[in-house]
Amino acid sequence: MPHDARADLTELRRAFHRHPEPGWREFRTTARVVEELERIGVDDIAVGRDALATDERMAVPDDDEIQPWIDRARRAGVSEDLLERTAGGHTGVVATLSRGEGPCIGLRVDLDAISIRESDASDHRPAAEGFRSEHDGYMHACGHDAHLAIALGTLAAVERSAFDGTFKVFFQPAEELSGGGKAMAESGHLDGLDYLFALHIGLGHPTGEIVAGVESPLAMAHLTATFEGASAHAGKAPNEGANAMQAAAAAIQNAYGISRHRDGATRVNVGRIEGGSASNVIAEEVTIDAEVRGETTALMTYARDELERILYAAAELHDCDVTPHVISESPCVDSHPALRELVGTVAWNVDGVTRVIPSEELGVSEDGTYLMQQVQDAGGLASYLIVGTDHPTSHHTPTFDIDEESLEIGTTLLSETIVELSRRRP
């Protein structure tokens, strides 16, 4: 890869890193992606509503949470046309490059950032070198900025190559919310797709290491549940109240007692609780945010059903009502062995690759599996690969960073795999 192309990848990654945006609010990010696609010369660019199935979006924030990000994007110079096309939280892009009669191959990457305040310590490289997040309280702490740079670099490399076929890149919003995968999977843009790749950087793998395809990403569901009781004076007449706080506490305690399942691993966690008004008032309303995961989609469903049963039982025990809502979900889908084999074969010829792992259990959840499932259910093949990168601290931490040498490795691996796949079907 030419030196200037390597510099472009680094500049792109750092530009995205400076301006992180949370799920369904990636207006400036979407605009920059479109700008780069037009520069590359992509034939067909579907944006916002044209890239998504609106009714399949999950975990969409309220308008009052979306509007400040629209205003911020407008101040940054994003055009009114693009803001109109993405209004209401319709972020995301599908790019289509048509270059012949060969197979239709897709690549899925994610756009959004995380609600974490990035470190400003002098030994944190983004702070030291001037590309720390400019949106305080939000950060690319998972590597999606790198995914975007790799995807755009891959598109540019494929466009310059002898690729024969159709290449689509799905720039998916709201992965951290598990909210955008299904909306993009159901958009119609995956119709006719023969192959799909998705990727992640790092995940404990150092620079030079490639995982050709992951197995058993945990199926997941995010839930929120609001307990509604009746307030009363906690000292004078506590018996006249129906204590939503007690109901929530009982539900939380018992959620962690969901029985293990003989068919595999499950997970449950309650990560947030909010409610009540004062220490001397019986709490009238309390909301909890929880998640369940499973080694298979069926195991996730088991854990979700058990959690909902516990929620209703705890509410009844304390004479309260409860309203659980599934905010978002994602299924478990394995990578196809034929694509894993192809990625592994190509990887050994990529400069900088020092180790190739044929397959590995992912151990986390990813709503890119909706797109993988859509392709596989229609008879195509899909694989989720990992491009290793040295990261000084774990993902989802204020000091997360990457080794930018991995950008070139990932771009070369994907572009050469896609070109090779257009020549022969595994």
FIKOL-963706 format. One record per residue (C-alpha): residue number from 1; residue in one letter; x, y, z. Coordinates in Angstrom, 1 decimal. Layout:
BEGIN
+-----+-----+--------+--------+--------+
|   n | res |   east |  north |     up |
+-----+-----+--------+--------+--------+
| NUM |   A |      X |      Y |      Z |
...
+-----+-----+--------+--------+--------+
//
This chain:
BEGIN
+-----+-----+--------+--------+--------+
|   n | res |   east |  north |     up |
+-----+-----+--------+--------+--------+
|   1 |   M |    0.0 |    0.0 |    0.0 |
|   2 |   P |    1.5 |    3.4 |   -1.0 |
|   3 |   H |    2.7 |    5.6 |    1.8 |
|   4 |   D |    0.1 |    8.3 |    1.1 |
|   5 |   A |   -2.7 |    5.7 |    1.4 |
|   6 |   R |   -1.4 |    4.7 |    4.8 |
|   7 |   A |   -1.4 |    8.4 |    5.9 |
|   8 |   D |   -4.9 |    8.8 |    4.6 |
|   9 |   L |   -6.1 |    5.9 |    6.8 |
|  10 |   T |   -4.5 |    7.4 |    9.8 |
|  11 |   E |   -6.0 |   10.8 |    9.1 |
|  12 |   L |   -9.4 |    9.3 |    8.6 |
|  13 |   R |   -9.3 |    7.3 |   11.8 |
|  14 |   R |   -8.2 |   10.4 |   13.7 |
|  15 |   A |  -10.9 |   12.6 |   12.2 |
|  16 |   F |  -13.6 |   10.1 |   13.2 |
|  17 |   H |  -12.0 |    9.8 |   16.6 |
|  18 |   R |  -12.1 |   13.5 |   17.2 |
|  19 |   H |  -15.9 |   13.7 |   16.6 |
|  20 |   P |  -17.6 |   10.6 |   18.2 |
|  21 |   E |  -21.4 |   10.4 |   18.1 |
|  22 |   P |  -23.7 |    8.0 |   19.9 |
|  23 |   G |  -26.2 |    5.6 |   18.3 |
|  24 |   W |  -28.8 |    7.1 |   15.9 |
|  25 |   R |  -27.1 |   10.5 |   16.3 |
|  26 |   E |  -24.1 |    9.9 |   14.0 |
|  27 |   F |  -25.0 |   12.8 |   11.7 |
|  28 |   R |  -21.5 |   14.3 |   11.2 |
|  29 |   T |  -20.0 |   10.8 |   10.9 |
|  30 |   T |  -22.5 |    9.9 |    8.2 |
|  31 |   A |  -21.7 |   13.1 |    6.4 |
|  32 |   R |  -18.0 |   12.4 |    6.4 |
|  33 |   V |  -18.6 |    8.9 |    5.2 |
|  34 |   V |  -20.6 |   10.2 |    2.3 |
|  35 |   E |  -17.9 |   12.8 |    1.5 |
|  36 |   E |  -15.3 |   10.1 |    1.3 |
|  37 |   L |  -17.5 |    7.8 |   -0.8 |
|  38 |   E |  -18.0 |   10.6 |   -3.3 |
|  39 |   R |  -14.3 |   11.2 |   -3.4 |
|  40 |   I |  -13.6 |    7.5 |   -4.1 |
|  41 |   G |  -16.2 |    7.5 |   -6.9 |
|  42 |   V |  -18.8 |    5.1 |   -5.6 |
|  43 |   D |  -21.7 |    4.5 |   -8.0 |
|  44 |   D |  -24.6 |    4.4 |   -5.6 |
|  45 |   I |  -24.9 |    5.9 |   -2.1 |
|  46 |   A |  -28.0 |    5.2 |    0.0 |
|  47 |   V |  -28.2 |    7.5 |    3.0 |
|  48 |   G |  -30.4 |    7.5 |    6.1 |
|  49 |   R |  -34.0 |    6.5 |    5.4 |
|  50 |   D |  -32.9 |    5.0 |    2.1 |
|  51 |   A |  -30.4 |    2.8 |    3.9 |
|  52 |   L |  -32.7 |    1.5 |    6.6 |
|  53 |   A |  -36.0 |   -0.2 |    7.4 |
|  54 |   T |  -37.4 |    2.6 |    9.6 |
|  55 |   D |  -39.8 |    0.4 |   11.6 |
|  56 |   E |  -37.1 |   -2.1 |   12.4 |
|  57 |   R |  -34.9 |    0.4 |   14.3 |
|  58 |   M |  -34.4 |   -0.4 |   18.0 |
|  59 |   A |  -33.3 |    1.7 |   20.9 |
|  60 |   V |  -34.0 |    5.0 |   19.1 |
|  61 |   P |  -33.6 |    7.9 |   21.5 |
|  62 |   D |  -36.3 |   10.6 |   22.0 |
|  63 |   D |  -36.3 |   13.7 |   19.8 |
|  64 |   D |  -35.0 |   15.8 |   22.6 |
|  65 |   E |  -31.9 |   13.6 |   22.8 |
|  66 |   I |  -31.4 |   13.6 |   19.0 |
|  67 |   Q |  -31.8 |   17.4 |   18.4 |
|  68 |   P |  -28.6 |   18.6 |   20.1 |
|  69 |   W |  -26.6 |   16.3 |   17.8 |
|  70 |   I |  -28.4 |   17.7 |   14.7 |
|  71 |   D |  -27.6 |   21.2 |   15.9 |
|  72 |   R |  -24.0 |   20.3 |   16.5 |
|  73 |   A |  -23.7 |   18.7 |   13.1 |
|  74 |   R |  -25.2 |   21.8 |   11.5 |
|  75 |   R |  -22.7 |   24.1 |   13.2 |
|  76 |   A |  -19.9 |   21.8 |   11.9 |
|  77 |   G |  -21.1 |   22.5 |    8.4 |
|  78 |   V |  -23.1 |   19.3 |    7.6 |
|  79 |   S |  -25.5 |   20.2 |    4.7 |
|  80 |   E |  -29.2 |   20.7 |    5.2 |
|  81 |   D |  -29.9 |   18.1 |    2.5 |
|  82 |   L |  -28.0 |   15.4 |    4.5 |
|  83 |   L |  -29.6 |   16.5 |    7.8 |
|  84 |   E |  -33.0 |   16.2 |    6.2 |
|  85 |   R |  -32.2 |   12.7 |    4.8 |
|  86 |   T |  -31.0 |   11.6 |    8.3 |
|  87 |   A |  -33.6 |   13.4 |   10.4 |
|  88 |   G |  -35.3 |   11.6 |   13.2 |
|  89 |   G |  -32.2 |    9.5 |   13.9 |
|  90 |   H |  -32.0 |    7.9 |   10.4 |
|  91 |   T |  -28.2 |    7.7 |   10.3 |
|  92 |   G |  -26.2 |    5.2 |    8.3 |
|  93 |   V |  -25.1 |    4.6 |    4.7 |
|  94 |   V |  -25.0 |    1.8 |    2.2 |
|  95 |   A |  -22.4 |    2.2 |   -0.6 |
|  96 |   T |  -22.5 |    0.1 |   -3.8 |
|  97 |   L |  -19.6 |   -0.3 |   -6.2 |
|  98 |   S |  -20.6 |   -2.1 |   -9.4 |
|  99 |   R |  -17.7 |   -3.5 |  -11.4 |
| 100 |   G |  -18.8 |   -6.4 |  -13.5 |
| 101 |   E |  -20.9 |   -9.6 |  -13.5 |
| 102 |   G |  -19.1 |  -11.4 |  -10.6 |
| 103 |   P |  -20.6 |  -12.1 |   -7.2 |
| 104 |   C |  -22.1 |   -9.6 |   -4.8 |
| 105 |   I |  -19.9 |   -9.2 |   -1.8 |
| 106 |   G |  -20.7 |   -7.1 |    1.3 |
| 107 |   L |  -18.8 |   -5.6 |    4.2 |
| 108 |   R |  -20.4 |   -4.3 |    7.4 |
| 109 |   V |  -18.9 |   -1.8 |    9.8 |
| 110 |   D |  -20.3 |    0.3 |   12.6 |
| 111 |   L |  -20.5 |    4.1 |   13.1 |
| 112 |   D |  -21.2 |    4.9 |   16.7 |
| 113 |   A |  -19.3 |    5.8 |   19.8 |
| 114 |   I |  -19.7 |    5.2 |   23.5 |
| 115 |   S |  -20.8 |    7.4 |   26.4 |
| 116 |   I |  -17.4 |    7.6 |   28.1 |
| 117 |   R |  -15.3 |   10.7 |   28.9 |
| 118 |   E |  -12.0 |   10.2 |   27.1 |
| 119 |   S |   -8.8 |   10.5 |   29.2 |
| 120 |   D |   -6.8 |   13.8 |   28.9 |
| 121 |   A |   -3.7 |   12.3 |   30.5 |
| 122 |   S |   -0.4 |   13.2 |   28.9 |
| 123 |   D |    0.4 |    9.6 |   28.2 |
| 124 |   H |   -2.8 |    9.0 |   26.3 |
| 125 |   R |   -1.8 |    9.3 |   22.7 |
| 126 |   P |   -5.0 |   10.9 |   21.3 |
| 127 |   A |   -4.6 |   13.6 |   24.0 |
| 128 |   A |   -0.9 |   14.0 |   23.5 |
| 129 |   E |   -1.2 |   14.2 |   19.7 |
| 130 |   G |   -4.3 |   16.4 |   19.4 |
| 131 |   F |   -7.0 |   14.0 |   18.3 |
| 132 |   R |   -8.8 |   13.4 |   21.6 |
| 133 |   S |  -12.6 |   13.5 |   21.5 |
| 134 |   E |  -14.0 |   17.0 |   21.1 |
| 135 |   H |  -17.4 |   15.8 |   22.3 |
| 136 |   D |  -17.0 |   15.6 |   26.1 |
| 137 |   G |  -18.6 |   12.5 |   27.6 |
| 138 |   Y |  -18.4 |   10.5 |   24.3 |
| 139 |   M |  -15.5 |    8.5 |   22.9 |
| 140 |   H |  -14.5 |    6.0 |   20.3 |
| 141 |   A |  -13.5 |    3.5 |   23.0 |
| 142 |   C |  -14.2 |    0.4 |   21.0 |
| 143 |   G |  -12.5 |    0.9 |   17.7 |
| 144 |   H |  -15.4 |    1.9 |   15.4 |
| 145 |   D |  -13.3 |    4.9 |   14.2 |
| 146 |   A |  -10.7 |    2.3 |   12.9 |
| 147 |   H |  -13.5 |    0.2 |   11.4 |
| 148 |   L |  -14.7 |    3.2 |    9.4 |
| 149 |   A |  -11.2 |    4.0 |    8.1 |
| 150 |   I |  -10.6 |    0.3 |    7.1 |
| 151 |   A |  -13.9 |    0.1 |    5.3 |
| 152 |   L |  -13.3 |    3.3 |    3.3 |
| 153 |   G |   -9.7 |    2.2 |    2.6 |
| 154 |   T |  -11.0 |   -1.2 |    1.4 |
| 155 |   L |  -13.5 |    0.5 |   -0.9 |
| 156 |   A |  -10.8 |    2.6 |   -2.4 |
| 157 |   A |   -8.5 |   -0.4 |   -2.9 |
| 158 |   V |  -11.3 |   -2.5 |   -4.5 |
| 159 |   E |  -12.2 |    0.4 |   -6.8 |
| 160 |   R |   -8.6 |    0.5 |   -8.1 |
| 161 |   S |   -8.3 |   -3.2 |   -8.5 |
| 162 |   A |   -9.3 |   -5.8 |  -11.1 |
| 163 |   F |  -12.4 |   -6.6 |   -9.0 |
| 164 |   D |  -15.3 |   -8.2 |  -10.9 |
| 165 |   G |  -18.7 |   -8.0 |   -9.3 |
| 166 |   T |  -20.6 |   -5.8 |   -6.9 |
| 167 |   F |  -19.2 |   -4.6 |   -3.6 |
| 168 |   K |  -21.5 |   -3.2 |   -1.0 |
| 169 |   V |  -20.4 |   -1.6 |    2.3 |
| 170 |   F |  -22.9 |   -1.3 |    5.1 |
| 171 |   F |  -22.1 |    1.6 |    7.5 |
| 172 |   Q |  -24.4 |    0.6 |   10.3 |
| 173 |   P |  -25.5 |    3.0 |   13.1 |
| 174 |   A |  -26.2 |    2.2 |   16.7 |
| 175 |   E |  -24.2 |   -1.0 |   17.2 |
| 176 |   E |  -23.4 |   -0.2 |   20.9 |
| 177 |   L |  -27.2 |    0.0 |   21.4 |
| 178 |   S |  -27.7 |   -3.2 |   19.4 |
| 179 |   G |  -30.3 |   -1.0 |   17.6 |
| 180 |   G |  -29.2 |   -0.7 |   14.0 |
| 181 |   G |  -28.4 |   -4.2 |   12.8 |
| 182 |   K |  -31.9 |   -5.4 |   12.2 |
| 183 |   A |  -32.9 |   -2.1 |   10.5 |
| 184 |   M |  -30.1 |   -2.4 |    8.0 |
| 185 |   A |  -30.6 |   -6.2 |    7.6 |
| 186 |   E |  -34.3 |   -5.6 |    6.7 |
| 187 |   S |  -33.6 |   -2.7 |    4.4 |
| 188 |   G |  -33.6 |   -4.7 |    1.2 |
| 189 |   H |  -29.9 |   -3.8 |    0.4 |
| 190 |   L |  -28.8 |   -7.3 |    1.3 |
| 191 |   D |  -31.0 |   -8.9 |   -1.3 |
| 192 |   G |  -28.9 |  -10.9 |   -3.7 |
| 193 |   L |  -25.8 |  -10.7 |   -1.5 |
| 194 |   D |  -23.6 |  -13.8 |   -2.0 |
| 195 |   Y |  -21.0 |  -13.1 |    0.7 |
| 196 |   L |  -20.8 |  -10.8 |    3.7 |
| 197 |   F |  -17.8 |   -9.9 |    6.0 |
| 198 |   A |  -17.9 |   -8.1 |    9.3 |
| 199 |   L |  -14.9 |   -7.2 |   11.4 |
| 200 |   H |  -13.7 |   -5.9 |   14.7 |
| 201 |   I |  -10.2 |   -4.8 |   15.7 |
| 202 |   G |   -8.4 |   -5.8 |   18.8 |
| 203 |   L |  -10.5 |   -7.8 |   21.3 |
| 204 |   G |   -7.3 |   -8.9 |   23.0 |
| 205 |   H |   -5.4 |   -9.8 |   19.8 |
| 206 |   P |   -2.2 |   -7.9 |   19.2 |
| 207 |   T |   -1.1 |   -6.2 |   16.0 |
| 208 |   G |   -0.3 |   -8.8 |   13.3 |
| 209 |   E |   -2.7 |  -11.4 |   14.6 |
| 210 |   I |   -5.8 |  -12.3 |   12.6 |
| 211 |   V |   -8.8 |  -14.4 |   13.6 |
| 212 |   A |  -10.2 |  -15.6 |   10.3 |
| 213 |   G |  -13.8 |  -16.1 |   11.7 |
| 214 |   V |  -15.4 |  -16.0 |   15.1 |
| 215 |   E |  -17.8 |  -18.5 |   16.6 |
| 216 |   S |  -20.6 |  -18.2 |   19.1 |
| 217 |   P |  -21.1 |  -14.5 |   19.5 |
| 218 |   L |  -23.4 |  -14.2 |   22.5 |
| 219 |   A |  -27.1 |  -13.6 |   21.6 |
| 220 |   M |  -28.3 |  -10.6 |   23.6 |
| 221 |   A |  -31.3 |   -8.6 |   24.7 |
| 222 |   H |  -31.5 |   -5.2 |   26.4 |
| 223 |   L |  -34.5 |   -4.7 |   28.6 |
| 224 |   T |  -35.9 |   -1.9 |   30.7 |
| 225 |   A |  -38.6 |   -2.4 |   33.3 |
| 226 |   T |  -40.6 |    0.2 |   35.1 |
| 227 |   F |  -42.2 |   -0.7 |   38.5 |
| 228 |   E |  -45.2 |    1.4 |   39.5 |
| 229 |   G |  -46.6 |    1.5 |   43.0 |
| 230 |   A |  -48.1 |    4.0 |   45.3 |
| 231 |   S |  -46.3 |    6.7 |   47.4 |
| 232 |   A |  -46.9 |    7.2 |   51.1 |
| 233 |   H |  -45.1 |    8.8 |   54.1 |
| 234 |   A |  -42.4 |    6.3 |   55.0 |
| 235 |   G |  -42.7 |    7.2 |   58.7 |
| 236 |   K |  -46.3 |    8.0 |   59.3 |
| 237 |   A |  -48.1 |    5.5 |   57.0 |
| 238 |   P |  -45.7 |    3.1 |   55.1 |
| 239 |   N |  -48.5 |    0.5 |   55.0 |
| 240 |   E |  -50.5 |    2.8 |   52.7 |
| 241 |   G |  -47.9 |    2.6 |   50.0 |
| 242 |   A |  -46.9 |    0.0 |   47.4 |
| 243 |   N |  -43.1 |    0.2 |   47.4 |
| 244 |   A |  -41.7 |    0.1 |   43.8 |
| 245 |   M |  -38.2 |    0.2 |   45.3 |
| 246 |   Q |  -38.8 |   -3.0 |   47.1 |
| 247 |   A |  -40.2 |   -4.6 |   44.0 |
| 248 |   A |  -37.2 |   -3.5 |   41.9 |
| 249 |   A |  -34.8 |   -4.7 |   44.6 |
| 250 |   A |  -36.5 |   -8.1 |   44.8 |
| 251 |   A |  -36.3 |   -8.4 |   41.0 |
| 252 |   I |  -32.6 |   -7.5 |   40.9 |
| 253 |   Q |  -31.7 |  -10.0 |   43.7 |
| 254 |   N |  -33.6 |  -12.8 |   42.0 |
| 255 |   A |  -32.4 |  -12.0 |   38.5 |
| 256 |   Y |  -29.0 |  -13.2 |   39.5 |
| 257 |   G |  -30.5 |  -16.5 |   40.6 |
| 258 |   I |  -31.7 |  -17.5 |   37.2 |
| 259 |   S |  -30.8 |  -21.1 |   36.9 |
| 260 |   R |  -27.9 |  -22.2 |   34.6 |
| 261 |   H |  -29.0 |  -24.1 |   31.6 |
| 262 |   R |  -27.7 |  -27.6 |   30.5 |
| 263 |   D |  -27.3 |  -26.5 |   26.9 |
| 264 |   G |  -24.8 |  -23.7 |   27.5 |
| 265 |   A |  -23.8 |  -20.5 |   29.0 |
| 266 |   T |  -26.1 |  -17.6 |   29.9 |
| 267 |   R |  -25.5 |  -14.1 |   31.4 |
| 268 |   V |  -27.7 |  -11.6 |   33.2 |
| 269 |   N |  -26.9 |   -8.2 |   34.5 |
| 270 |   V |  -28.8 |   -5.2 |   35.9 |
| 271 |   G |  -26.7 |   -2.2 |   35.2 |
| 272 |   R |  -28.8 |    0.8 |   36.2 |
| 273 |   I |  -31.6 |    1.7 |   38.5 |
| 274 |   E |  -33.4 |    5.0 |   38.8 |
| 275 |   G |  -36.4 |    6.1 |   40.8 |
| 276 |   G |  -37.9 |    7.3 |   44.1 |
| 277 |   S |  -38.0 |   10.9 |   45.3 |
| 278 |   A |  -36.8 |   11.1 |   48.9 |
| 279 |   S |  -35.7 |    9.0 |   51.9 |
| 280 |   N |  -39.0 |    9.6 |   53.7 |
| 281 |   V |  -41.3 |    8.7 |   50.7 |
| 282 |   I |  -42.3 |    5.3 |   49.6 |
| 283 |   A |  -41.1 |    5.1 |   46.0 |
| 284 |   E |  -43.9 |    5.2 |   43.5 |
| 285 |   E |  -41.9 |    4.5 |   40.4 |
| 286 |   V |  -38.5 |    2.8 |   39.8 |
| 287 |   T |  -37.0 |    1.8 |   36.5 |
| 288 |   I |  -34.2 |   -0.7 |   35.9 |
| 289 |   D |  -32.1 |   -1.4 |   32.8 |
| 290 |   A |  -30.9 |   -5.0 |   32.3 |
| 291 |   E |  -29.5 |   -7.3 |   29.8 |
| 292 |   V |  -29.4 |  -11.1 |   29.2 |
| 293 |   R |  -27.1 |  -13.0 |   26.9 |
| 294 |   G |  -26.9 |  -16.6 |   25.7 |
| 295 |   E |  -24.4 |  -18.9 |   24.0 |
| 296 |   T |  -27.2 |  -19.5 |   21.4 |
| 297 |   T |  -30.3 |  -17.5 |   20.5 |
| 298 |   A |  -32.4 |  -20.1 |   22.2 |
| 299 |   L |  -30.4 |  -19.7 |   25.5 |
| 300 |   M |  -30.8 |  -15.9 |   25.3 |
| 301 |   T |  -34.5 |  -16.4 |   24.9 |
| 302 |   Y |  -34.6 |  -18.7 |   27.9 |
| 303 |   A |  -32.8 |  -16.1 |   30.1 |
| 304 |   R |  -35.0 |  -13.3 |   28.8 |
| 305 |   D |  -38.2 |  -15.2 |   29.5 |
| 306 |   E |  -36.9 |  -16.1 |   33.0 |
| 307 |   L |  -36.0 |  -12.5 |   33.7 |
| 308 |   E |  -39.5 |  -11.3 |   32.7 |
| 309 |   R |  -41.1 |  -13.9 |   34.9 |
| 310 |   I |  -39.1 |  -12.7 |   37.8 |
| 311 |   L |  -40.0 |   -9.1 |   37.1 |
| 312 |   Y |  -43.7 |   -9.9 |   37.2 |
| 313 |   A |  -43.4 |  -12.0 |   40.3 |
| 314 |   A |  -41.5 |   -9.3 |   42.2 |
| 315 |   A |  -44.1 |   -6.7 |   41.2 |
| 316 |   E |  -47.0 |   -8.9 |   42.4 |
| 317 |   L |  -45.2 |   -9.6 |   45.7 |
| 318 |   H |  -45.1 |   -5.9 |   46.5 |
| 319 |   D |  -48.5 |   -5.0 |   45.1 |
| 320 |   C |  -47.0 |   -3.1 |   42.1 |
| 321 |   D |  -47.4 |   -3.1 |   38.4 |
| 322 |   V |  -44.4 |   -3.6 |   36.1 |
| 323 |   T |  -44.0 |   -2.9 |   32.4 |
| 324 |   P |  -41.0 |   -4.6 |   30.8 |
| 325 |   H |  -39.8 |   -3.6 |   27.3 |
| 326 |   V |  -37.2 |   -5.3 |   25.1 |
| 327 |   I |  -35.2 |   -2.3 |   23.8 |
| 328 |   S |  -33.0 |   -4.2 |   21.4 |
| 329 |   E |  -31.8 |   -7.8 |   20.6 |
| 330 |   S |  -29.2 |   -9.6 |   18.5 |
| 331 |   P |  -28.9 |  -13.2 |   17.5 |
| 332 |   C |  -26.0 |  -15.7 |   17.6 |
| 333 |   V |  -24.6 |  -16.5 |   14.1 |
| 334 |   D |  -21.4 |  -18.4 |   13.4 |
| 335 |   S |  -18.9 |  -17.6 |   10.7 |
| 336 |   H |  -18.9 |  -20.0 |    7.7 |
| 337 |   P |  -15.9 |  -22.3 |    7.5 |
| 338 |   A |  -15.3 |  -21.7 |    3.7 |
| 339 |   L |  -14.9 |  -17.9 |    4.3 |
| 340 |   R |  -12.8 |  -18.5 |    7.4 |
| 341 |   E |  -10.5 |  -20.7 |    5.2 |
| 342 |   L |  -10.3 |  -18.0 |    2.5 |
| 343 |   V |   -9.5 |  -15.2 |    5.0 |
| 344 |   G |   -6.8 |  -17.3 |    6.6 |
| 345 |   T |   -5.2 |  -18.2 |    3.3 |
| 346 |   V |   -5.1 |  -14.5 |    2.2 |
| 347 |   A |   -3.9 |  -13.3 |    5.6 |
| 348 |   W |   -0.6 |  -15.2 |    5.4 |
| 349 |   N |    0.4 |  -13.2 |    2.4 |
| 350 |   V |   -0.4 |   -9.8 |    4.0 |
| 351 |   D |    2.6 |   -7.7 |    5.1 |
| 352 |   G |    2.6 |   -7.4 |    8.9 |
| 353 |   V |    0.5 |  -10.5 |    9.6 |
| 354 |   T |    2.4 |  -12.8 |   12.1 |
| 355 |   R |   -0.2 |  -15.2 |   13.2 |
| 356 |   V |   -3.5 |  -16.5 |   11.8 |
| 357 |   I |   -6.1 |  -18.1 |   14.2 |
| 358 |   P |   -8.6 |  -20.1 |   12.1 |
| 359 |   S |  -11.5 |  -19.6 |   14.5 |
| 360 |   E |  -12.3 |  -18.4 |   18.1 |
| 361 |   E |  -15.3 |  -17.9 |   20.2 |
| 362 |   L |  -16.2 |  -14.2 |   20.4 |
| 363 |   G |  -17.6 |  -14.1 |   23.9 |
| 364 |   V |  -19.4 |  -10.8 |   23.4 |
| 365 |   S |  -22.5 |   -9.7 |   21.5 |
| 366 |   E |  -22.7 |   -7.9 |   18.1 |
| 367 |   D |  -25.8 |   -6.9 |   16.2 |
| 368 |   G |  -24.0 |   -7.3 |   12.9 |
| 369 |   T |  -25.2 |  -10.9 |   13.3 |
| 370 |   Y |  -28.6 |   -9.7 |   12.0 |
| 371 |   L |  -26.9 |   -9.0 |    8.7 |
| 372 |   M |  -25.0 |  -12.2 |    8.7 |
| 373 |   Q |  -28.2 |  -14.2 |    9.5 |
| 374 |   Q |  -30.1 |  -12.4 |    6.7 |
| 375 |   V |  -27.4 |  -13.4 |    4.2 |
| 376 |   Q |  -27.0 |  -17.0 |    5.4 |
| 377 |   D |  -30.8 |  -17.6 |    5.5 |
| 378 |   A |  -30.9 |  -16.6 |    1.8 |
| 379 |   G |  -28.2 |  -19.1 |    0.9 |
| 380 |   G |  -25.2 |  -16.9 |    1.1 |
| 381 |   L |  -22.1 |  -17.1 |    3.3 |
| 382 |   A |  -21.0 |  -14.7 |    6.1 |
| 383 |   S |  -18.0 |  -14.4 |    8.3 |
| 384 |   Y |  -16.9 |  -12.1 |   11.2 |
| 385 |   L |  -13.2 |  -11.6 |   11.5 |
| 386 |   I |  -10.9 |   -9.9 |   14.0 |
| 387 |   V |   -7.9 |   -7.7 |   12.9 |
| 388 |   G |   -5.5 |   -7.6 |   15.9 |
| 389 |   T |   -4.2 |   -4.3 |   17.2 |
| 390 |   D |   -2.1 |   -3.4 |   20.2 |
| 391 |   H |   -4.4 |   -1.6 |   22.6 |
| 392 |   P |   -2.9 |   -0.3 |   25.8 |
| 393 |   T |   -6.1 |   -0.8 |   27.8 |
| 394 |   S |   -9.3 |   -2.7 |   27.4 |
| 395 |   H |  -12.2 |   -1.7 |   25.1 |
| 396 |   H |  -14.8 |    0.6 |   26.7 |
| 397 |   T |  -12.2 |    2.4 |   28.9 |
| 398 |   P |  -11.2 |    6.1 |   28.9 |
| 399 |   T |   -7.7 |    5.3 |   27.7 |
| 400 |   F |   -8.5 |    2.9 |   24.9 |
| 401 |   D |   -6.4 |    3.4 |   21.8 |
| 402 |   I |   -5.2 |    1.4 |   18.8 |
| 403 |   D |   -2.0 |    0.7 |   16.9 |
| 404 |   E |   -2.6 |    2.5 |   13.6 |
| 405 |   E |   -0.4 |    0.0 |   11.8 |
| 406 |   S |   -3.4 |   -2.3 |   12.0 |
| 407 |   L |   -5.4 |    0.0 |    9.7 |
| 408 |   E |   -3.2 |   -1.0 |    6.8 |
| 409 |   I |   -3.2 |   -4.6 |    7.7 |
| 410 |   G |   -7.0 |   -4.7 |    7.9 |
| 411 |   T |   -7.5 |   -2.8 |    4.7 |
| 412 |   T |   -5.1 |   -5.0 |    2.7 |
| 413 |   L |   -6.6 |   -8.2 |    4.2 |
| 414 |   L |  -10.1 |   -7.3 |    3.3 |
| 415 |   S |   -9.5 |   -5.8 |   -0.1 |
| 416 |   E |   -7.4 |   -8.7 |   -1.2 |
| 417 |   T |   -9.9 |  -11.2 |    0.2 |
| 418 |   I |  -12.7 |   -9.5 |   -1.6 |
| 419 |   V |  -10.8 |   -9.4 |   -5.0 |
| 420 |   E |   -9.9 |  -13.0 |   -4.6 |
| 421 |   L |  -13.4 |  -14.0 |   -3.8 |
| 422 |   S |  -14.6 |  -12.3 |   -6.9 |
| 423 |   R |  -12.4 |  -14.6 |   -8.9 |
| 424 |   R |  -13.4 |  -17.9 |   -7.3 |
| 425 |   R |  -16.3 |  -19.0 |   -5.1 |
| 426 |   P |  -15.3 |  -21.2 |   -2.1 |
+-----+-----+--------+--------+--------+
//
